[in-house]
Amino acid sequence: MDHILPLLQPEDHVLHVQFVTGIFRSLLEQPIPNHEALASQAISHLKHVEDLVLHASFYRVLGYFYTYRDNLAKGVQTLTKALEVAKSAENIDEQGRILNMLASAKWSVAEYAAGLALVIEARRLLQLSGNFQEEAKSLWIEAGFHRKFGAYQYSLLLLWRARERLRLCDTHMLKSEYAEAKKIHVTIAQNTSPEQDMLRHAYALLGIAQIDITLGTTGNDVEQTLSSAKMMLSHMVYDAGVKECEMSIANLHLAEGDLLTAKPVFQTCLQWSWGKEAEVSSYCLQQMADIRRWKLANLSWCTSYLVERFSFSKDMKVTQKNLFIVALEGFTSMDIHRNRADCMLRLGQIMEKRGDLEKAETLWMDARPLFERSLQGKEVAGLNTRLAVLREAKTKSNIGEDLLIEYLSMQDESNNHSEGK
């Protein structure tokens, strides 16, 4: 009977292609022995298949496999072929799904404008096809691009529509809305497990640890959380995720003052990511350029960057006040609470030294709820002390304004000295 069956049942080319497609789709997190030979077999069977949608689906899954396995150029080439076939088949659903993947590939190499154009077209096609799940993915990807351009409010709007909790959490993080971000990560961690959804569970743990570090929490518990996330992502052979964990561990060492341990990790991650993982490179450069944390000066990386902007404005005198004003305008438009408050605090100090105590008080009052919103308890306490001293001194007629300014300036010098330690 074993010898008769092959004669009675001719080879099913469609079934073979579907089977190989399923292998590539389901084993992204596991090694596939001889995957190139397997792909070649499927392509040879496709020559006997007339269904162009099946062709497009196979190349879409194969292209995603290549991009996931760190062969971005081959992945984009395969996805482009898939898109051509999907257009020939006039299947807008496949076109939309492929465009989503191509947009994600553009994100990896920091081609944000090109990626945004692709995903907007993907969302349009998927709306027409009625594929709500893939449309939500388009919204999720599109929100990431708008977030990169600083349009955080619009990004949040897109994310609420897409109901994609994880990227929503990223936007809260950038806006320094740490309580909201951590709540989302904790919810994801509680409702997933390494067995059911290892990727989401690992990234939830990573997000929790990153927020804890931002809020000043250090120690073994945070490092253990990061190590657990790294172990899961290593098991999945997801190199970019592993590097994110390693950078976060280095960030923890940096927060604890262990510069010698942190620096080589950032340098190694930067070398690994350059030209292929823009987000990892950006994170490394940001941490390495934040010279406040390296105890070189009390100046943020963002303010350093703004100097370049002023170099193109020949009529504008570059001053400390101008830098903070431009920074405040930018952070206000992006609705980033913590950085807005930082600028207001520094501008208030400048106003105080110039004798404009009313303006200083107004700036500090405006900064306080922003620090509270981003859970910066130390800064809130410092502002409360400043305001109390300022108000008490203003009510005492026997204390002159010059003496008050001198006293507050001494307080600034004392605070700056303690920050540099």
C-alpha positions as CSV (number, residue, x, y, z in Angstrom):
1,M,0.0,0.0,0.0
2,D,2.9,2.3,0.7
3,H,4.1,1.8,-2.8
4,I,0.7,2.4,-4.4
5,L,-0.2,5.7,-2.7
6,P,2.3,7.9,-4.5
7,L,1.0,6.6,-7.8
8,L,-2.6,7.4,-6.9
9,Q,-1.9,10.8,-5.4
10,P,0.2,13.2,-7.5
11,E,2.4,15.7,-5.7
12,D,0.4,18.6,-4.2
13,H,2.4,21.7,-5.0
14,V,0.0,24.0,-3.2
15,L,0.1,22.0,0.0
16,H,3.9,21.9,-0.1
17,V,4.1,25.7,-0.4
18,Q,1.6,26.1,2.4
19,F,3.5,23.7,4.6
20,V,6.9,25.5,4.1
21,T,5.2,28.9,4.6
22,G,3.9,27.6,7.9
23,I,7.3,26.5,9.0
24,F,8.9,29.9,8.4
25,R,5.9,31.6,10.0
26,S,5.9,29.5,13.2
27,L,9.6,28.9,13.8
28,L,10.8,32.5,13.8
29,E,12.1,32.0,17.4
30,Q,13.8,28.7,16.7
31,P,16.6,27.7,14.3
32,I,15.5,26.2,11.0
33,P,18.1,23.8,9.6
34,N,18.9,24.4,6.0
35,H,16.4,27.1,5.7
36,E,17.7,28.3,2.3
37,A,17.3,24.8,0.8
38,L,13.7,24.7,2.3
39,A,13.0,28.1,0.7
40,S,14.3,26.9,-2.7
41,Q,12.1,23.8,-2.6
42,A,9.0,25.9,-2.0
43,I,10.0,28.3,-4.9
44,S,10.4,25.3,-7.2
45,H,6.9,24.2,-6.3
46,L,5.5,27.7,-6.8
47,K,6.3,27.3,-10.5
48,H,3.4,24.9,-10.7
49,V,1.0,27.1,-8.7
50,E,-1.2,29.6,-10.4
51,D,-2.5,31.3,-7.2
52,L,-0.7,34.6,-7.1
53,V,-2.0,35.3,-3.6
54,L,-0.2,32.2,-2.4
55,H,3.0,33.4,-4.1
56,A,2.7,36.8,-2.4
57,S,2.0,35.2,1.0
58,F,5.0,32.9,0.8
59,Y,7.4,35.7,-0.2
60,R,5.9,38.0,2.5
61,V,6.5,35.4,5.2
62,L,10.0,34.5,3.9
63,G,10.9,38.2,3.7
64,Y,9.8,38.7,7.3
65,F,11.9,35.7,8.3
66,Y,15.0,37.3,6.7
67,T,14.5,40.7,8.4
68,Y,13.8,39.0,11.7
69,R,17.0,36.9,11.4
70,D,19.2,40.0,10.9
71,N,19.4,39.9,7.1
72,L,17.7,43.1,6.4
73,A,18.8,43.6,2.8
74,K,17.6,40.2,1.7
75,G,14.4,40.7,3.7
76,V,13.6,43.9,1.9
77,Q,14.4,42.4,-1.5
78,T,12.1,39.4,-0.8
79,L,9.3,41.7,0.5
80,T,9.6,43.9,-2.6
81,K,9.1,40.8,-4.7
82,A,6.1,39.9,-2.6
83,L,4.6,43.4,-3.1
84,E,5.0,43.1,-6.9
85,V,3.2,39.8,-6.9
86,A,0.4,41.1,-4.7
87,K,-0.1,44.0,-7.0
88,S,-0.3,41.7,-10.0
89,A,-2.9,39.7,-8.0
90,E,-4.8,42.9,-7.2
91,N,-5.0,41.8,-3.6
92,I,-5.1,44.9,-1.4
93,D,-5.0,42.9,1.8
94,E,-1.6,41.3,1.0
95,Q,-0.3,44.6,-0.3
96,G,-1.2,46.3,3.0
97,R,0.5,43.6,5.1
98,I,3.6,43.7,3.0
99,L,3.8,47.5,3.1
100,N,3.6,47.3,6.9
101,M,6.7,45.1,6.9
102,L,8.6,47.3,4.5
103,A,7.8,50.3,6.7
104,S,9.2,48.5,9.7
105,A,12.4,47.8,7.7
106,K,12.7,51.5,7.0
107,W,12.4,52.1,10.7
108,S,15.4,49.9,11.4
109,V,17.7,52.0,9.2
110,A,16.2,55.3,10.4
111,E,14.6,56.2,7.0
112,Y,11.6,57.6,8.9
113,A,10.0,59.7,6.2
114,A,10.1,56.8,3.6
115,G,8.7,54.4,6.2
116,L,5.9,56.8,7.2
117,A,4.8,57.1,3.5
118,L,4.7,53.3,3.2
119,V,2.7,52.7,6.3
120,I,0.1,55.4,5.5
121,E,-0.5,53.6,2.2
122,A,-0.7,50.3,4.0
123,R,-3.3,51.7,6.4
124,R,-5.4,53.0,3.5
125,L,-5.4,49.7,1.7
126,L,-6.2,47.7,4.9
127,Q,-9.1,50.0,5.7
128,L,-10.5,49.2,2.2
129,S,-9.9,45.4,2.8
130,G,-11.6,45.4,6.2
131,N,-8.6,43.8,7.9
132,F,-8.9,45.5,11.3
133,Q,-6.1,43.6,12.9
134,E,-3.5,44.6,10.3
135,E,-5.0,48.1,10.2
136,A,-4.2,48.3,13.9
137,K,-0.7,47.2,13.2
138,S,-0.4,50.0,10.6
139,L,-1.6,52.5,13.2
140,W,1.0,51.1,15.7
141,I,3.8,51.5,13.2
142,E,2.7,54.9,12.0
143,A,2.5,56.1,15.6
144,G,6.1,55.1,16.1
145,F,7.2,57.3,13.2
146,H,5.2,60.3,14.4
147,R,6.7,59.7,17.9
148,K,10.1,59.9,16.3
149,F,9.2,63.2,14.7
150,G,8.1,64.5,18.1
151,A,4.3,64.5,17.4
152,Y,3.6,62.7,20.7
153,Q,-0.1,63.8,21.0
154,Y,-0.9,62.5,17.6
155,S,1.0,59.4,18.3
156,L,-1.1,58.8,21.4
157,L,-4.2,59.3,19.4
158,L,-3.2,56.7,16.8
159,L,-2.2,54.3,19.6
160,W,-5.5,54.5,21.4
161,R,-7.2,53.8,18.1
162,A,-4.9,50.8,17.5
163,R,-5.2,49.6,21.2
164,E,-1.5,48.5,21.1
165,R,-0.5,48.8,24.7
166,L,3.2,48.2,24.4
167,R,4.0,51.1,22.0
168,L,1.5,53.3,23.9
169,C,3.7,52.6,26.9
170,D,6.8,53.8,25.0
171,T,5.1,57.1,24.3
172,H,4.2,57.6,27.9
173,M,7.8,56.9,28.8
174,L,9.1,59.6,26.4
175,K,6.6,62.1,27.7
176,S,7.9,61.3,31.2
177,E,4.5,59.9,32.3
178,Y,6.3,57.2,34.2
179,A,3.3,56.0,36.4
180,E,1.1,55.4,33.3
181,A,4.0,53.7,31.5
182,K,4.8,51.4,34.3
183,K,1.2,50.5,35.0
184,I,0.9,49.2,31.4
185,H,4.1,47.2,31.6
186,V,3.1,45.7,34.9
187,T,-0.3,44.7,33.4
188,I,1.3,43.1,30.4
189,A,3.8,41.2,32.7
190,Q,0.9,39.9,34.9
191,N,-1.2,38.8,31.9
192,T,1.6,37.0,30.0
193,S,4.1,34.3,30.7
194,P,7.3,33.1,29.1
195,E,5.5,30.0,27.9
196,Q,2.6,31.8,26.3
197,D,4.2,35.0,24.9
198,M,7.9,35.2,25.6
199,L,8.6,38.3,23.6
200,R,5.9,40.5,25.1
201,H,6.7,39.2,28.6
202,A,10.4,40.0,28.2
203,Y,9.7,43.5,26.9
204,A,7.3,44.2,29.8
205,L,10.0,43.2,32.3
206,L,12.5,45.4,30.3
207,G,10.1,48.3,30.4
208,I,9.5,48.0,34.2
209,A,13.3,48.0,34.9
210,Q,14.0,50.9,32.6
211,I,11.4,53.0,34.4
212,D,12.7,52.0,37.8
213,I,16.2,53.2,36.7
214,T,14.8,56.5,35.4
215,L,13.1,57.1,38.8
216,G,16.3,56.4,40.6
217,T,15.7,52.8,41.8
218,T,18.9,50.7,41.7
219,G,20.1,47.4,43.2
220,N,19.9,43.7,42.7
221,D,16.1,43.5,42.1
222,V,16.4,45.8,39.0
223,E,19.4,43.9,37.6
224,Q,17.6,40.6,38.1
225,T,14.6,41.8,36.2
226,L,16.9,42.9,33.3
227,S,18.7,39.6,33.4
228,S,15.5,37.7,33.2
229,A,14.4,39.7,30.1
230,K,17.8,39.2,28.5
231,M,17.7,35.4,29.1
232,M,14.3,35.2,27.3
233,L,15.4,37.3,24.4
234,S,18.6,35.3,24.1
235,H,16.5,32.1,24.0
236,M,14.6,33.6,21.1
237,V,17.8,34.6,19.3
238,Y,16.6,38.2,19.2
239,D,19.9,40.1,19.1
240,A,18.4,43.6,19.1
241,G,16.4,42.8,22.2
242,V,19.5,41.3,23.9
243,K,21.4,44.5,23.2
244,E,18.6,46.6,24.7
245,C,18.9,44.6,27.9
246,E,22.6,44.9,27.9
247,M,22.4,48.7,27.5
248,S,19.8,48.9,30.3
249,I,22.1,47.0,32.6
250,A,24.9,49.4,31.6
251,N,22.5,52.3,32.3
252,L,21.9,50.8,35.8
253,H,25.7,50.7,36.4
254,L,25.9,54.3,35.2
255,A,23.2,55.3,37.7
256,E,25.1,53.5,40.4
257,G,28.3,55.4,39.5
258,D,30.1,52.5,38.0
259,L,31.3,54.3,34.9
260,L,34.1,51.8,34.1
261,T,31.6,49.0,33.7
262,A,29.0,51.0,31.8
263,K,31.2,52.7,29.1
264,P,32.5,49.6,27.2
265,V,29.0,48.1,27.0
266,F,27.7,51.3,25.4
267,Q,30.6,51.3,23.0
268,T,30.2,47.7,22.0
269,C,26.5,48.1,21.5
270,L,27.0,51.2,19.4
271,Q,29.5,49.3,17.2
272,W,27.2,46.4,16.8
273,S,24.1,48.5,16.0
274,W,25.6,51.1,13.7
275,G,23.8,51.1,10.3
276,K,21.4,48.4,11.1
277,E,19.5,49.2,14.3
278,A,18.9,52.9,14.6
279,E,17.0,52.8,17.9
280,V,19.9,50.9,19.6
281,S,22.4,53.4,18.2
282,S,20.3,56.4,19.2
283,Y,20.0,55.1,22.8
284,C,23.8,54.5,23.0
285,L,24.6,57.9,21.7
286,Q,22.1,59.6,24.0
287,Q,23.5,57.9,27.1
288,M,27.2,58.5,26.1
289,A,26.4,62.2,25.4
290,D,24.6,62.9,28.6
291,I,27.6,64.4,30.2
292,R,25.8,65.2,33.5
293,R,25.9,61.4,34.2
294,W,29.5,61.2,33.4
295,K,30.3,63.9,35.9
296,L,31.9,66.3,33.3
297,A,29.5,69.2,33.6
298,N,25.9,70.1,34.5
299,L,24.6,70.2,30.9
300,S,22.2,68.0,29.1
301,W,22.8,66.3,25.7
302,C,19.8,68.1,24.3
303,T,21.0,71.5,25.2
304,S,24.4,70.7,23.6
305,Y,22.5,69.7,20.5
306,L,20.6,73.0,20.4
307,V,23.9,74.9,20.0
308,E,23.9,73.6,16.4
309,R,20.6,75.2,15.8
310,F,21.8,78.6,17.0
311,S,24.8,78.4,14.7
312,F,22.5,78.9,11.8
313,S,20.9,82.0,13.3
314,K,23.5,84.7,12.8
315,D,21.2,87.5,14.2
316,M,20.6,85.6,17.5
317,K,23.0,85.9,20.3
318,V,23.7,82.5,21.8
319,T,23.1,82.8,25.5
320,Q,22.2,80.4,28.3
321,K,18.7,81.9,28.5
322,N,18.1,81.6,24.7
323,L,19.1,78.0,24.8
324,F,16.7,77.1,27.5
325,I,13.9,79.1,25.9
326,V,14.3,77.3,22.6
327,A,14.5,74.0,24.5
328,L,11.4,74.9,26.5
329,E,9.5,75.7,23.2
330,G,10.4,72.3,21.8
331,F,9.6,70.3,24.8
332,T,6.3,72.1,25.2
333,S,5.3,71.3,21.6
334,M,6.2,67.7,22.3
335,D,4.5,67.7,25.7
336,I,7.4,66.2,27.6
337,H,6.8,67.1,31.2
338,R,10.1,66.4,32.9
339,N,12.2,68.3,30.3
340,R,9.8,71.2,30.3
341,A,10.2,71.4,34.1
342,D,14.0,71.2,33.9
343,C,14.0,74.2,31.5
344,M,11.7,76.2,33.7
345,L,13.8,75.4,36.8
346,R,17.0,76.7,35.0
347,L,15.2,79.7,33.5
348,G,13.9,80.5,37.0
349,Q,17.5,80.4,38.4
350,I,18.6,82.8,35.6
351,M,15.7,85.2,36.4
352,E,16.5,85.0,40.1
353,K,20.2,86.0,39.5
354,R,19.0,88.9,37.3
355,G,16.8,90.1,40.1
356,D,13.4,89.3,38.5
357,L,12.1,87.4,41.5
358,E,8.4,87.5,40.4
359,K,9.3,85.8,37.1
360,A,11.5,83.2,38.9
361,E,8.6,82.4,41.2
362,T,6.2,82.0,38.3
363,L,8.5,79.7,36.5
364,W,9.1,77.5,39.5
365,M,5.4,77.3,40.3
366,D,4.7,76.2,36.7
367,A,7.5,73.6,36.9
368,R,6.3,72.0,40.1
369,P,3.3,70.1,38.7
370,L,5.3,69.0,35.8
371,F,7.9,67.4,38.1
372,E,5.1,65.9,40.1
373,R,3.6,64.5,36.9
374,S,6.9,62.7,36.0
375,L,7.4,61.5,39.6
376,Q,10.5,63.6,40.3
377,G,10.1,63.8,44.0
378,K,13.6,65.1,44.7
379,E,13.1,68.0,42.3
380,V,9.7,68.8,43.8
381,A,11.2,68.9,47.3
382,G,13.9,71.2,46.0
383,L,11.4,73.6,44.4
384,N,9.3,73.7,47.5
385,T,12.3,74.7,49.5
386,R,13.2,77.4,46.9
387,L,9.7,78.8,46.9
388,A,9.4,78.8,50.7
389,V,12.7,80.7,51.1
390,L,11.7,83.2,48.4
391,R,8.3,83.9,49.8
392,E,9.4,84.1,53.4
393,A,12.1,86.6,52.4
394,K,9.7,88.7,50.3
395,T,7.4,89.1,53.2
396,K,10.1,90.5,55.5
397,S,10.6,94.1,54.9
398,N,13.9,94.1,56.7
399,I,15.5,91.8,54.2
400,G,16.5,93.6,51.0
401,E,16.2,92.2,47.5
402,D,20.0,92.2,47.0
403,L,20.4,90.0,50.1
404,L,17.7,87.6,48.9
405,I,19.3,87.2,45.5
406,E,22.7,86.6,47.1
407,Y,21.1,83.9,49.4
408,L,19.3,82.1,46.5
409,S,22.5,82.2,44.4
410,M,24.3,80.5,47.2
411,Q,21.6,77.9,47.3
412,D,22.0,77.3,43.5
413,E,25.8,76.8,43.9
414,S,25.2,74.3,46.7
415,N,22.6,72.4,44.7
416,N,24.8,72.3,41.6
417,H,27.7,71.0,43.7
418,S,25.6,68.2,45.1
419,E,24.4,67.2,41.6
420,G,28.0,66.8,40.4
421,K,28.8,64.3,43.1
